[in-house]
């Protein structure tokens, strides 16, 4: 029992650390945006990633489990941001692979949600 409690406490400490680092990164990003007086789509997508990480932590604390779709949604947002950051000058085949990855992850989310609805 002592080992289980130690593992649980370690897990909670890491989750709190992740939450603090995420909030810190959000604050840093907001400060940069205020300093630049400009907000681009890539900045908004980064803020969505931060919000989704916090949402995943909130989901864990409310249900003591992380729904698999949340990390998948974070991955889709991160890939979208990557596509935007690469711009028009990138290799078109890379764009196809990245957008195909987003489609594959979206299909996985759809399948998972339909399987959960049947249970």
C-alpha positions, 0 to 999 in steps of 0.5 A: 500500500505504501508503494501505491500511495507513493506512486499516486503522490508522484503522479499528482506532483507531476500533474501539478508541475505540468499544469504550472508549466502550462500556465507559465508557458501561456503567460509567457506567450501572452506577454510576447503577444502583448509586446508584439501587438500582433496575434497570428493564427499560429499563436491562437493554435498554440494557445489552444494546445495549452488550453487542451493540455489544461483540459486534459488535466482537468478531465483526469482530476474529475474522473481519474482517467484521461479520455483517449480522444483528448491527446488525439485532439492535441495531436491534431491541433499540433499538426495543424500548427506545424502545417501553418508554420511551414508556410507555402515554401514547404515540400507538397508531399510533406503537407500531404503526409501531415494532413493525412495524419490529421485525417487518420487521427480524426478517423480514430477519434470518430471510431473511438467515440462510436465504440464508446457510444455502443458500450 
